[in-house]
Amino acid sequence: MAAQLNIPQAQGLIAAGLESRILSPTDAEFKARQDSYWSNSAKINPACIVQPHSPEEVATAVKALVAAGQKFAVRSGGHTNWAGSNNIQDGVTIDLVHFNKTTYDAATETAKIGPGCRWREVYAELNKYGRAVAGGREGNVGVAGLLLGGGNAFFTARQGFSCDNVVSYQVVLSNGDIITADKDNNSDLFLVLKGGSSNFGIVTEFTMKAIPCDKVWGGMTFFPKQVIPGAIEALSAFADNVPNDTDSNLVTIFTHMPDFKDVVVATLYANIAGVEKPPAYEKWLALPEILNTVKMTTISEMAFEYNIPANYYDTWFTACFKNDIRIITKASELHDQLVQELKDFIPDGNFITQCLFQPLPTLFGQRCVEAGGNVMGVERQKDNGILFLAVVMANTPEQEAFARPKVQAWIEQVREFAATIEGGNLEWTYLNYADKSQDPLGSYGAENVKKMKDAAAKYDPQEVFQKLCPGGFKISDVKDALRAPFEARAATDIPADSFNSLETYWNYLYPWGPTHNGGARMDQEHVSVNDGVLTLTAEPVTGQDHPYLSGAIHAKSTFTVTAGGGYDVKAEFIAPVDRGTWPAFWLNAASGWPPEIDVAEWKGSGKISFNTFNTSDEVTALDVDYPEPTQWHSVRAELRDENGVDVRVKFFLDDREVTTQYGREYIGKGLRLIINYQTEGSSGSPGPTTPTTFQIRNVEVISYN
């Protein structure tokens, strides 16, 4: 036993009563667990392995290791390809292999899934009930790593990334507490676990939305190298078409494999609605094939079929770029060059490469927001994109050492080429594909980095999961130099109590006069303030040029987002939503038009609208259900410089992120803040027959310019 072998790293665990859960290097099961790591590159040697059987035993193990100051790692499936991500040299590895149960709950349409499960096992169990979850597409991948890193699933176009489909986490914290994180309990932790990886605790159970799913149509298809130009065109068209067919999936791989002796094109098709040969694949189906395995099947069977070979020395680098045929072509050309270099170094051709592309449409970010948000920042994306993965799978450490700098150069050259195309590079780096030298957490954006750092400080104040558990990508390694200067520039342009000194900060009417687009003429008499609350009253009248008199004010200041800067614009409202009522809180161009940002607009439909205008024909708009209109609700817009030219606008309702939109060429253009209560027009008619009110309080504008 471990105690008899006198392993110093195990003594705290033994004292805590976990001796029977420990594997030492002399145990046959220890070797089996080491051999079960997917990549040879990840196979390092811990002093011992501890295999808890319950959350309480995980908590006991963590407390014992922390008390001893012993470094440790946490393993779920062991599928990450680089050393130290899920194992630790001469330390203790907590192996969650016994957390391998999947339980379907028909009453709640959810599935409880252990972190030690593989996705093929999860799908096989749920298939008994005609259900699936938005999990991994490769059956051998472990549950926890994929979910905590985001997870791109067969269902992403429908309902967001895998992490967006988690409704609850059971988490063991560094102090041994076992807590639940969901939208109502520890909601800040709930958010950052969606993409924030292993920075906060050990997840011992995931509860996910179960999705009705019986048959799917799909499988692998292989094409000769000669189809690559047509394949690139088909890939690009498919990526742009995703919003029109959210059931169809595509993975495209230009790959060298020993069996084919040359580069071939491989694709994974998957239509999760079970539609055979849907129009989304039309261009692909017209290409000449070598072979295919496409059939009507189940997700469980597809996940079993789609397995990347194990026991290679693996190098992965990833990037995201705009969906542009020129960039995809460049990546393919560089892949061909790399294959030739590898053939020169490995004459028998016994190696595998992958030049892998997946659609990354803006719809994915929209689905993240609709699902409640995560910390990956994909919603910042303005153009349809491509998720790119560059891979070499070699047979020896020497071959890996030769390939690694070349794969890194490949990804860098793709990004350099993409930079020559407007908007060519996308900011997001997918954590589950990233090399250890890359910075996926930093790519999430300064605001999300802050959320992760704040949560790590709150739930792990001793930095156990930064220092004692050093594996994976650590939020403490992400530099936040950009964040501090930005926040240090914060200045209040309009204070929350500005209505108490109304005429200091505000003018009456619209900036251009008393009328605009609706059935009401504005005047000062229909504007009042009481105890810090502004009330605009719309009164039906007769015998005048407009059927209503109402109120409007606009800020005396002009607000201009400068390079590197931004604004927070926020307020609280009791807003009418009946037909013919049209209140608004909006930013309009100080000179010319656009820009225009409707921070909040209600158009008589029971919904609230968030809109950004680039031209009269190019409008990004989102309507969502408005909660109880007789109660106060908060609205916030965060305006940020996106790239020195455009402005990114995040909209929040009751402190929950709703959508992200972009104002093209808004940098340097002045904006006027307007609060008005218009009637009829876009809100329908006839409007109210008695006076109605629009109430506003705590309007605040913070500048970061």
N, C-alpha and C positions, 0 to 999 in steps of 0.2 A: 504494500500500500504506500501511498504518498508519504505518510508519517514515518514509516520504516525507512524509506529512501532518503528521509531528511531533506526534503526540498524546502529551502527557506521561504520561498514565495508562497508556499501552501500552508504555512503554519497558522496564519490567522484564520483561514477557512476551516482548518481542522478544529481549531479551538472554538469556532462558531458552530460546530456540529455538522459540517458539510463533508466530512471525510469520505462518506460513501458516494459522493457525487464527483469525486476528483479522479481524473485520469492522469497517470504519470507516463513519461516516455517509454517505460518498459511494458506498458499495457498494450495488448493487440488493438484494442479499440482506439487508443491514442493514435496509432499509426493509421488506422482506417479513417479517422476524422481528418488527419493531416492530408491524406491522399485524396480526400473528397473535395478539397478546394479546387475550383474550376480551372484556374490558371496556374501554371507552374511559376509564373512570376510572383504570385502571391504567397508561395509556400515558404514560410519561415517557421522557426521552432520556439514555441512558448515553453516555459518551464513546466507548466501543467495546464490542464483544461478542467474547468468546473462546469458541470451540466445540471443546473437547477431544474426542478420539476414543477415549480409553482412561483407565482409572483413573490410570495413571502420568502422563498429561498433565494430569489434574485436579490431582494432587499437585504437579506442576511449577508449574502456574498458581497454586495457593494459596501455595506457598512464595515465588514471585516477588512476588506481591501483598503478602504479609506483610512480606517484606524491604523493600519499597518504602513500607510504611505506607499502601497504597492501598486505599480502601474499595471493596467489591464486593458484588454480589448473586448469587444462584443461581436459575436458572430451570429448572423441569421443564416443565409444560404451559402455565403462564401463565394459569391460570383464576381465581386469586383476584382480587377485584374492586376492591381499593384500592391506590393508588399506593404504591410502596416495598415491597410485600410480596414481589415477585419480580423487581424491576428497581431501578435506582438512577440518580438524576439526576447526570450528569457523572462517574459512576464507571465501573467495569467490571462487566459482567454476564457471569457464567459460564453459558453456555447448554448444557444437556445434551441437545440435540436429537439428537445422534448416538448416544446411549445408548438405542437404539430397538428392541432385539431382545428377543423372547420365545422361550424355549426350554423345551420340556416334557421332563421326565425320567421315563420310565415306570417305571424301577426304583425310584425314591424317591417317586413320585407327587407331585412338586414341579415348580414352574415358576420359572425364573430370568427376571427381568423388569428391563429397563433403566428408569431414572428418566425418560428422555425419551419413553417410550411414552405413547400415549393408550389409555384403557381399551377403546375400540372395536377397536383393533389387537390388544391382548392377547387379547380374547375371540375375535376372528376366527382367530387362530393356534391357540388351545387348542381351539376348536370342531372342528378337524380330528381331534382325538383323543377327542372326546366328553367334554371336560373344561372346567372353568371355574375361576376363583378368586373369592374374596370381595373383589372390587374395586368401583370406582365404578359407579353406575347410569346416569350420564350419560356417553355415549361420548367426548365431547370433553375430559373432565377428564384432567389429567396424573396419572401414577402416583405420583410422589414426594410431592407436596403432600397428596394424599388419604391416603396411608398414614401419613405422619408426623403428620398431624392427627387420626388415629383411623380415620375412614372408616366410614360407615354403609352396609351392603351388603345385597344380596338374601339373604345367608346369615347375617345377624347373629343371628337367632333360633335358628339351628341351632348356630353355632359362634363367636359373638362378632363384634366389629367387624373391619374389614379388617385393622387392625394386629395383631389377635390371631391372624391366620392367616399372619403372617410368621414363618418359621422361622430366617432368617438375613439379616443385612445386611452388605454390603461397604461400608466407610466410609473415606473419606479424612479424616484428622485435620488440625488446623491446622498441625502440624509436618511434614506431608507423608507421614506413615506411612499405609499402607494395611492395615487390620485387618478381621477378621471379628468380628461381634458376634452371638452366639447364646446358647442356654441354658447352654452349657459354656464359652464363650470370651467374656470381657468381658461377663459376664451383667448387670452393672449398667447398662452402656450399652445392651445389648439391651432391657432393661426400659424405660428412659426414651425410647428411640426410638419406643416404642408410644404416641404421643400427644404427645410432647415437642417436636415440630416441629424447626426449623432451629437448634437451640442447641448442637449437639455436633460436627458435622462434615458432610461431603457424602456422602450415600449414592449409590454408583455401581452397586449391584445389590441387588435384593430377591429373596430366595427364598421362595416362598409355597407353601402346601399347595394341591395341585390337587384339584379336587372333581369326581367324576363328575356330569355334567350334559348331557343330550341336549336334549330339548325342554322349553320352559317355556310356560305359558299366561299370556297377559297382553297389556297394551297400555293405551292411553289411552281414557278415556270422559269425555264432556262432558254436563253436566246444566244445566237452566235455574236461575236464581237462586232460584226458588220452592221448590226442594228443600232449601235450606240447613238448616232445622230437622231434617229427616229425615236429611240428610247428617251433621250433628253427632251425632245419636244413633247412626248407623251407624258413624261413626269411633270414638266412645267405646267402643261394644260390640266393635268389631274389636280395639282396643288391649288390652282386658281378655282377649280370647280368644286372643291370640298364643301362650301356652303350649300351647294345644290344637291349634294348627296352625302349626308352625314353618316350613312351606314357603311360606305365603302372605304377601305383602307389600302394603303400601298407602301411597301418598302422596296426600294430599288437599290441593287448592289451591282457595281461593276467589280468583278472579282477574278483573281487568279487562283485556280485550284489545281492541285497536281493531277487529278483525274481528267481534266480537260486540256492540260498542257499549255493553255493560253487564257487570255482574259475572255470571260463570258459575261453576259448580263443575267442576273437572277432577280426575280421579283417575288414578293409575297403579296397575294391578293387576299382580302377578307371582307366579304359583305355580311355584316352581322344580322341583317334582316333575312338572310337566306334567299336573296334574289340571285338567280343564276345569270351571269354575263350582263350585269347592269350597264347602262350607257357610259358610266364613268370610266370603264375600261376599254372603250371602243378603240382608241388608238393603239392600245397595247395588244388587243386581240387580233389586230390586223398585221402584227409583226410575225415573221417566220420563227417558229420555235425549234428547239432541240428536243425538249421533253417537258412534261408538266405533271403535277400531282393534284391538279385542281379538281375538286369534287364537292358535293354536298356533304357536310361533316358537322362536327361540333367544335366548340372552342377548346374543349379538353383535348380532342384529337389533334387539332391544329397546333396547340402549344407543345404537344408531345413531338410533333413532326418538326417544328421550327426550333431546332437546338443548334447553337454554335458549338463546334467540336471542342472538347476539353483537353487539358494536359499539353497545351502549347505555351510558349513564352510570348506573351501578348503585349503589344504596344497599341494604345488607343489615344487619339487626340480628336477633339471635336470643335466645331464652330457652327454658327448660324449666319446665313446670309440671305439677301433678297432673292426671291424667286425670279431669277434672270438666266436665260439660256446661256448667256456668255460666261457667267460665273460657273455654272454646272459644267460647261464644256471645258473650262480651264482646269477644274478639279479633275476631270477625266483625263485630260492630256498629261497632267502631272502624275497621275496614277500610272499611266502607261510608261512614263519615264522611270518611275520607281520600280515597276515590275522588271524592266530590263536591267536595272542596277542590281536587283536582287538575284536575277538569273545569273548574272556575271559572278556574283559572290557565292551563290548556292547552285552549282551547275546541274544538280539533279532535279531542280525545280520543285523540291519538296517544301513548299511554304504556301501560305494562304494570305491573300490581301483582300481588303474590303474598302471600296470607295462607295460609301453607303449614303443614300439620300432619303429623307422622309419629308412629306409636306408639313409646313408650319404656317398655316394660314392665320390671319388676324382673328379668325373665328375662335381659335383655341384660347386666346387671351380673353375674349368676350365670354366664353364659357366658364373660365376661371372666376371671373367677376360674378357672373350669374349664380355660381355655386357658393358664393360667400367669400371668395378671395383666398389667396395663398401668398407666400412671400417671394415667389420666383420672378415676378415682374414681367411676365410674358405679355401682359395687357398693354405695355408701353409700345409694342410693335405697331408700326404704321402701315407696313406693306406685307403682303403675303411673302412668306419666307420658306427656306429650306433648312432643315436640321441635317447637318453633315457630320459623318463619322469617318475618320481615316484609321485603318487597322492594318497591322502586319502580325501574323501568327507564325512564329518560327519554332524550330525544333531544339535549338541549343542556346545557352546563354550568350555564346559568341555571336550567333546570328542575331539575337535580340539586340546586343550592343551595337552591331552594325546598322540594324534597321531603325533603332529609336531616333537618332538625330535626323535621319532622312524623313521619317514620318512627321517629326516636328517641323522640319523645313517645308514639307508639303503643305501642312495646314497654314503655316505663316505665308507662304507664297499665294495660296488661295485668298487669304485675307488681304494681302497687299493688292492683288488684282481686283478684288471686290471693292477696295477703297477708291479705285479709279472710276467707279460707277456711283452715281448719286444714291445715297442710302443703301449702298451695297452690303455693308456689314451690319448685322444686328447685334445688339448688346448682350443678349442672354447667352449663357453657356450652360448646357444641360449637365447637371452634376453627375448623373449616372453614367455618362459617357466620358467624363473629363479625366485627363491625365493628372497625376498628383502635382505637376508643376503649374497647372491652370488654376484659375480663381473663380469657380462657379458662384460661390456665395457673394463675392464682390460684384459679380455681374447682375445681381438682382436689383441693384440701385441703392442709393444712399439711405432712402427712407426705410427700405426693407432690412438693410444692414442694421440700422438703428433698432428696429423692432426685434431682430434676433439678438442683438447685444443686450438690449434691455431685458428680454425674457431670460437669457442665460444668466444675467446678474441676479435676477429675481429668484429663479428656481434652482440655481446652482451657484450660490454666492461664494463657495469655496473653490470654484473653478475645477471641480473634479473632472468634468467631461471636457475640459480644455487641457489639463496638465496630466492627471493620472490616467486618463483614457485618451491618449493622443491620436488615435487612429482616425482616418477620414479627413474631411475638410472642416477646419475649425474656424469658428466665427472670430475667435480672438486673433487669428492671423490676418484678418481682413483689415486693411488700413481704412480708417474713416477720416482721413485728412480733408477730403472734399466736403464732408458733412459739417465739421466744426466751423470753418469759415462761413459757410452758408448760413448756419443758424446764428452765428455771431453778428450777422448783418441785419437781423430781424429788427424792424422798426414799425411802430404802430402809426399808420396813416389815418385811420379812422378808429377811434376807441369805441368799446362796447357801449359806453354811456353817451354817445354823441347826440342822441335824441334829446337829452336834457339841455343841450346847447345847440338846438337844431340849426339855427341860422349861422352858426360858426362853421359848420361842416357841410351844410346842405342848402341847395336852392330849390324853390318850388317849380313845378311843371317839368316837362321834358327839357333837355338841353336846347331844343329847337322851337319849343312853344307848347301850346296846350293840347294838341291833338296828335293822334298816331294810330292808324290802322283799325280802329274799332268804333264802338258806338258811344264812347264817352269823351266829353271835353273836360280837361283837368282845370281845377282852380284851387286856390289856397284854402278856401273855406271848407273843403272836404278833406283836409289834412289836420289831424289833431294829435297831441301827445299827452299822455297821462301816466305818471309814475314810470317813465322810461319806455313806455310802449307806444309805438307809432300806429295810428289807426287811419286807414284810407277808406272812405265811405263812398260807395257808388249809389247814387240816388236817381231813380227814374224821374224824368221831367217831361213836360209837354210844351209845345209852342216855341221850342228852341231848335238850333240847327243840328243838335245831337240829342238822342233820346235819353242820355244820362249825363249827369255831372259827377265827377269823381276826383281823385287826388293822385298826384305823382310828385316825387322829389328826385333830385339827382345830386351826386356828390360834387362839391366845388373842386375837388382835386381830380387830376387826370392820372391814370395808372398805366405805366409803360413797363412791360417786361424787358429787361436788358439782358445782354449776354451773360450767362452764368447766374441769372437772378430769377425772381419769381414773386408771387403773391399768394397769400391765403385770403380768401373772401368768404365770410361766413355770417350766418344770421339764424334766427329762430322765427317760426311763422305759425299763425293760425290762418289757414288759407281756405277760401270757399272753392268748392269743386263742382257746383251745380252748373247746368247748361246756361250759357250766356255770361258766366263769370270768367274773367281772364286776368288774374293777377300775375305779376312777374317780378323777378329779381335778376337783373341782367347787366352785362357789360357790352357797350356799343361803341363803335368807332368814334373817336374824338374828331376825326377828319376823314371824310370819305367813308366807303363801306365796301367790303367788310374791313376789319374783324367784327364779329359778334359772338358772345358766349352767353347763352341763357343758363345762368347758374341754377335757376328754378323757374318753371313756368307751369301754370295750371290752366287747362283749356276746356273746362266744363265737362270733362269725361270721367272724373273720378281718379285720374292718374296725374302724376307729376312728370314733367318733361325736362330732359337735359340735352342741350343742343349746342353745336359749334358750327358756324358758317364759314366756309372758305370762299364760295361764290353762291349766287342764288340757286344754282343747280347742284352744288357740291356741299351737302349738309350732312353732318353726322348727328343723328337724333336717337334718343332712347326714351320711351315712355314706360314707367313702372307704376304699379298700383300704389296709391297714396294711402297711408294709414289713417286712422280716425281723424277726420278733418277738424273736429272741434277741440282737439288737443294741440299743444305746442310740439313742433317738430323742428329739428335742426338740419340745415343744409350747408354744405361747405364745398368750395371749389379750390383746388390747389393748382395754381398755374406755375409751370416750371419751364425754363429754357431746356429744350430737348437737344439741340445740336448747333446753337448759334444762329439759327434762322427760324425754326418752328417752335411753337409752344405746346407742351403737353398739359392737358387739363384732366385732373382726377376729380370726379364728382362723388360726394358722400351724402347719404341721407341717414339721419340719426346715427352719425359716426360710423356707418357701414359703407364701405366703398361700393359704388354702384356701377360705374363705367369709367373708362379712360378714352378721351378724344384728343384730337390734334388740330391746332390752328396753324395753317400753313403760312409761313412768312409773317407771323405775328410779332416777332422780336422787333422792338423799336417803334411799334405802332401804339399810339395813345388810346386808352379806353376810358369811357365814362360809365360810372356805376349808377344805375337807374332802378328805382322802386316805383311801380305804378299799379293801379287797379283799373285795367281796361275792361270793357264789356262787349258782348256779342262778337262780331267778326269771326275769328277762328274758333271761338268757343261756342258758336251756335246761337240761334235766336228762335223765339224771343227770349230775352233775358229776364232777370227777376223783376217782379212788379212792385216790390217794396225795397227799401234801402238795405244793403248788405255791406259787410265790412271785411277788410283784409288787415290783419294785425301783424306787426313786426317788432322784434326786440333784439338787443344784443348784436347789432350789426357791427362787424369788425373787419378791418382790412389791415393785414400785416404785410409789409414789404420786405423782401430779401435781396433787393437790388443794391 
